[in-house]
């Protein structure tokens, strides 16, 4: 994602509008997707890690409430959280949550 500061700020406004519309419409998955996008836009591209962490905490709570333990949404959340941690200079912590998933994937492909 490349763009100017103004484009990222507009992306945050659009993401928040999407989030609120999804919540109002009862679409929990769309709300979660918008929240996950806001982690990256706010924390990584706008350089506001504290804001990114707040969006991460909300997305994490939504995953727990929806009982989502894996799959595409969990993967996206881990990826955006990892980039956020990398921006904060915490690269070792960034890769730690992905290691068990990588090991699980590797063992499942070896079994096939």
N, C-alpha and C positions, 0 to 999 in steps of 0.2 A: 504494500500500500504506500503510494507516494502522493504527496500533495502539500499544499501550504497549510499553515496553522489555521487559517480561516476555514479551509475545507474540512479539517479534522474537527474543528468546533461545530461546524454544520453537521458532520457525521454523528457527533454526540447528540445533538438536538434531534436528528432523525431517529437515532437508535432509541432515545428516550421516548419519543412519540410512538415508535413501534412497540416498545415494551408496554407502555400504558394502554395502547389500543388492544394488544394481545391480552393483557390482564382483564380489561373491561369486557372483552369478547369471550373470556373463559378459555383461551387457547394457551395452556400452560407450556407446551413445547415451544411455540413461537416466542413466548415471553422469555423462556430460558435461552433460546438462541440469541435474542436481542441483548440479553444481559451478558452473555458470553462475548458477543462482539464488543460491547462497551468496555470490557476488561482491557482488551487490546488497544482500542482507540484511545481510551483515557490514559491508561498506564504506560503503554509503549510509545504511541505516536505523539500524544500531547505531553509526555514526560511527567505525568502526574501519578506516580506509583501509589500514593495514598488513595486516590480516587479509584484506581484500578483494583486495589485490594478490597475496597468496599463493594465494588461490583462482583469481585470474585466471591466474597463472603455470601452475597445474595444468591449468586448462581449455585454455590455449594449447598446452601439451604434448600434451594429449589430442587436440586438433584436428590437430596435426602427425602424431601416430602414426596417427590414423584417416584421414589424408590428406583432410581436409575443408577446402576452400579457399573456399567461398562458401556461400550458402544461408541457411536460417533459423537454424541454430545459430551460424554465424559472425556473422550480423547481431545476434543476441541478445548474443553476447559483446562485440561492439563497442559496443552500446548500454549494457550494464552497465559496461563499462570507461569509457565516456564519462561516465556519471553519477558514477563513482568519481573520475575526474579533476576533474570539476566540483566535487564536494564538497571536494576538495583545493585548489580555487582555480586549477586549471590548465585553464581553459575552452578556450583556443586549441588546446592539445594534445589536448583531448577531441574536437574535431570533425575534426582532421586525418585520422585513418584512414578516416573516412566519406566524405570528399570524392571519392576515386577511385571508390568504389562509386556515389555519386550521379551522377557524370559518366558512368559506364558505363550506369547505368539510363536517364539522360536520352538518351544517344545511341541506346540500343536502342529506346526508345519513339519516337524521331524516325524511325527506320528502318522502323518497322511501318506 
